[in-house]
Amino acid sequence: MEFDLCDIIFYLKMGLLSGSKASNSVTLCFKIPYYTQWGQHLLVCGSEPVLGAWNVKRGLLLKPSHQGDELIWSGSVTVPAGFSFVYNYYVVDDEKNVLRWESGKKRTMPLPKGIPNGQLVELHDLWQTGSDDLPLRSAFKDVIFRISGTGRIKKLESSESVQNQFGSDCSVTVQFRICCPNIDEDTSIYVVGSPSNLGRWKVEDGLKLVYAGDSVWLAETVMGKDDMPIKYRYCKVDKAKNLALETGANREFHVEFSGNQPKYIVRSDGLMREMPWRGAGVAIPMFSVRSEADLGVGEFLDLKLLVDWAVKSGFHLVQLLPINDTSVHGMWWDSYPYSSLSVFALHPLYLRVQALSKNIPDDIMQEIQQAKEKLDGKAVDYDATMATKLSIAKKIFSREKDVIFKSSSYQSFFSENQEWLKPYAAFCFLRDFFETSDHSQWGTFSTFSKDKLEKLTSEDSLHQDIIRFHYYIQYHLHMQLSEAADYARKEGVVLKGDLPIGVDRNSVDTWVYPTLFRMNTSTGAPPDYFDKNGQNWGFPTYNWEEMSKDNYAWWRARLTQMAKYFTAYRIDHILGFFRIWELPDHAVTGLCGKFRPSIPLSQEELEREGIWDFKRLSEPYINQQLLQEKFEASWTIIASTFLNEFQKGRYEFKEDCNTEKKIASKLKAFLETSLFQESEEQLRRKLFDILQNVALLRDPEDPKKFYPRFNIEDTSSFNDLDEHSKNVLKRLYYDYYFQRQESLWRQNALKTLPVLLNSSDMLACGEDLGLIPSCVHPVMQELGLIGLRIQRMPNEPGLEFGIPSQYSYMTVCAPSCHDCSTLRAWWEEDEDRRRRFFSAVVGSDMLPPDRCTPEIVEFVLRQHVEAPSMWAIFPLQDLLALKEEYMTRPAVEETINDPTNPKHYWRYRVHVTMESLLSDKELILSIKSLVAGSGRSCPSQDDKDNEFMLGQPSVEPAANAKASAAAAAAAAAATTAVIGRSPNVIPGKEAVVAVQ
């Protein structure tokens, strides 16, 4: 055996090398069941040199053996008695390269004291999947499973350590360990089983566990040869002696007493097996909330009212759109919440100016009141609301600034946030000074440096108050949002935020960290349900290679900041962490892009297939026939203005209009002096069509690499080719989009997504809509990421409408979302589709009603609350449609976003105040009945909060019980079938979230 310096130091320290002072030692054996594929191995790596000191290449390689139906991996090392260490398991290849690793926190194991010298200790572990870690995320641990009141589970203190029991040579001491995050006060956990020490299945005689912290319960007892094999289960017992036995098959293990059996066994049994926890929530943008106190827009402090309403309605979750500052343009374009000016700063739009001070003078209070009345419109007036709030805030700031800046609360905030706060404030000052957010126009300040920043933000600068005003606003936004977030936690409501996929190219982040972004590109999505021409969001794509150099510090800081307020979050366009749809910065639409990263078609590869005319294939294929089809009699005017005829009947775009942005600019100028019946938008679309009439896209950074244009068969550039070329390009198209990238995209996601997940304790949900690579769902399952299911956008091929009863447990289900029309608008906008839905989903051959009646809404909502999905989250607009009173507004006005319009005005406001909704007993009872009747968990309420329910007709108990049982059974079946324990399925060990 060879040792390096670290090994020698460790072993000398522990007294385990010959010649050193003798020390008691034990043999430590790791055992874990796991099914591998050919060429895969299991390895344990840990904090100490004997386990590799977190260098996987030096970890302990385990050996497989079959035990019944299981493949058990095991390996041993010699360690000192009382050895304490941290470790995890890894799947590696023959060269010890990591292929997969466990999710969740690292395992911690202090060996018990008193084990006789030379004895064998076995650790019986189970692989930790991503879903195993979910109940330990803050959404569950600190909110839903949080024990209210003053009572707390008493943790086992070190002075009260489990009494180590070591029997005779014919016995073994077994420690039972179970993780149970969801447990009420005055409830105990027992292990019961076949041996007498486990009560022979009688709970009153079973082994009671003690709480060891971090949701782990444990106890130990001595077992003898006659007790084998040991069969057992865990159970909960409350103070009323009610028993809740864990689900699934009996747990079982066997010890061979052959003289070298282990002296001590630690059975780490993972999560307690219970029915899958299921909950419901409401989704609404912050700006859409309306209250009696707000000033023209929803404000952070309004979240307390929304939380109250959620609790009364049976919801455990409130979901928001992004709330970061988007003040790039200084106009209503900034209403787009996904185009961040800063990924750390909060939006001043959501500030409650009345809460800035307790000593606001009467004249300012009167101004606030007048502004409230003026801005209390049907929709958000973004420009007026922002201007009004900042104007009033400046007046209060001039009176209060000295008091605030001297306060310990502010000084603590500034100290914790100055790394992003100072660049943000400096950026806002420079933006206003230069009257543009385009930092390339800022002269000497175009390039960020810390020296320049310190001069701008120094206390003796001439514009100190302007800079400090932005500090002041961010401080109060932080305080107001923190107050609302703390309130939500206390009430058992998860506050779910939104992590945008991009940042604005003229943002603080691209100014301070320019190397993290590919500024000559743009982010979007290929054609999909939302837009047949694709989407171009305008954000620069990420330079992942540069980000990896500091282990994605920028991302980790984002998540850390977000976790100050939220306990769950939605990863916007999670597909972008596998691959992003990258467009040139001169593109307007999202059609002519390529995936990054991706393996392109090489010139050599194409030439081998007989494809050689790359100029013809990669430049717009424009002939007279195409122009006549598009522009009819006007084709000659269009041709002479925008095109050159480079050969008889073949055309190319002129230099000043050979990109989408150039075409848009030239067309606008052309129409100012021309008379055309067609609109500018129609002409622009037709010009874009002929510009996009290519079969291949040439890589701008390597002219010998090509990418098939999306929907290649829709182009005449493709259809005018010979049959051989068409067959080759069709095959390569399919290969590029659906085959050759899968391994690359999986590897890319496994580099980036774990960093996000490990940066905070928040529960993560991924928006996995659109063109979904086959590697996406397995990776999300492996990492414990919850997906999204929208009924009108099914993932399953061949389905027009999703079937909620068949959704997997690890999903959020919803009838609609902010990127599409509401349920009511969707129902009413397409008669033929409405009939198909009524036939396929409702199961009726009758003509459906033209209007989306409350009965239709209730049917669809019930489908979703009864689905196996972990979460059913409903847009507030869909919930309000349960009552005719709230359906007077045209349905189309309730749509939040139109993805086909890049300049959409995000301004929808609920037309009823939260105070009114809180007093609407009928609506609340209707929603609560749906949620509770489905078997989903509801927040507990004090008696005083339930007074309005007294005297109201209750939900039929029998119907409730039947629905709850059916929904719970469906959830359990979906969990077992879909989550399992991929890639290893261990009998009796389901990876589910604990149920209350």
C-alpha angles and dihedrals in degrees: 000000000000124000131197123206094273091053093048093050091048096048094044089050091051094042095239102126121088112263094034126104111286116258132182110258137181134202111244116206123192118206127181133160112229134150113222136185125240111294094021126116137182122238135180119216127179151164098282128071092244086065096040100270088255092309100124092199088064096042126117111276112217128216125226128232132169118243109179108304093342132089106219121198116203142169138164140218133178115242136166119270110265090029113167122197148149122233149160139195125246136190109225138176127237090283092049092251109155114252098168139356137196120271128230131029122344116263117258120202127175108186113231118257122242099043106147117252116275096013126140121248119191126201110203105198138173124217112261112230126194091257091055088065097052099087088053092058117105094252089067105022098046101026121019098029093032112129107236129215125025095309119105134176107259110241121222107254122218089246088057096050120162108279105251109227121194117182134187128306088271094059140069130207113230125197114200116206126184133172114225115165095169110070133131128227115276091022122126132201122223135181112219128183152129101304121081090242087062093048098256086268093312109125095207089060096039128111112273116217127218127219114257099179133260090064091297122134124189147172136166137214140171118258128194137207092264091058093066130147095036117209119185150149137200123240142179124232121190128204090269088058092248110158127218110185117197118255129244133044124328115277112240143184138166134208122204109219099210101137097271098062119136118275093208132025127190111202106199099188100181119219123003106253111244138148109290114269113241129186142169136226147180127240125207133146114251091238091055097061116102126200138163090251102047126104108226097312142041113282133204093252089056086070089079089063091045090051091051090052091046092053093049090048094051098255123144095188143051116195124201136185118242114304101192123123112276098176096139103125102027091233142076092291083079089068086087100103097198096063101080124199085194130006089212106041121084121230115264087213089079096053119120102218093193088064095055092090142003089220105057109154120242095251092057091044088052090050090052092051092050091048091051091055093046096048097042092106136144091262136022115277094207099186096046094043094050093046093048096048095047092046093052092042091055091055092051091043092057089056100039106031099098093050093047096046091052094050119107090227093059093043090053091049092049093047093051096044108031094106090071099018097064095050089045093052092045090050092051090050093049092044091056094040094052092033092231139080090214096108091193085075095056099092112214090005093058089093113058120227133166092233092057090045093054091051092049094048100037117127093241096052118121092238097046094127093052090053093044092050089067090049088051094051093047091048093054093044088053092050094047095046091044090053091052093044093051089049091052092051091050091051093050095251122136113224106213120199133191127242109207117220093225147026129223112269088232096055140121089253096055089046096050098034106029094156091062092066137060096226095186092062139065133218125232146125132266120247111299143139091309100050131005090207094052126243130275111196095180096229118133113247120247126263095224093177090060093042091055092061092078094030092262094300092170091057093045091052091050092053093044090053093046092051090063088076110017134058095193135026143192117230104221112227095352088187086076090071089060095041134333128222101241123198131183112261090245091063122106100182127046099236106094101055139115135219119260118235099027141134106249130210107264123219088239091053092050093047090053087057093051096259111132113138095091095160090056092047100042101041125068109282102220124168134163093261092057092048092050091049092051103038104018111194093000094060095104092054091050091046095050092047102044108016144058121213102227095176136004108303094351124107141189132191119265117250093254093057107030096117132055093251092049091049092051091050096046093044092055091053092043094054092052088070100029136072114226127162091211118081123249090250092054093048092046091052092052093047090049089051094058092042089054093048094113133119098207134030115217116223107248091213097046118026091199093064125080140185127204111247111247112261089012093174091064091068129088086216086071100033094054092058125101118267095256093054092046092051092049094048093046090054093046091046091056091044093051097047102034112021124020097053102052099094092043093050092047091052091048093052092047089056096051111026097057088056090058093045094048094047094077144004093247120127108249126216123182126216097223101174126131131037100358120199114221091244094062103078096044090052092047089049091048092051096042094246117159115227132212128244122191112185096222091050105051120186092211115093116242095024123113094188128032120240107228093197088063098049116120121249094246093070145092110225124202137164091224142351140207092275095061140040120286121262090260095049092044091053094050101041101069122036097189093050090047090056092049091051092048090052100040101036107023090037097225130130091199122106109269119233116267091228123062097242124199087255091059090046092050091050093053094043091049090053088057101044089050093050119110090242116125090232134028107193121184131196108241090237090061091050093050088055088072087082128055091218090070096046099074093098117084107265094230090063090064094064111113101197140014105205091196091064113067090191096050115152108235100208111123114144127188106248095222128062123244089240089060092047090051090057094047099102094174095056094043092050091048092053095041090052091054094049099041092041091058094060094251119143117259127197114260116247134202117248091251090058091055098051094104089058093061113107092017119122109264127225111270104265095213093049090046093050092048094048092044093050093047093048093046091049091050090050092049092049092048091049093052094043100042108026099033110142100294125225091012120039110206114191113242095014112097118177099228136140112257115257126225 
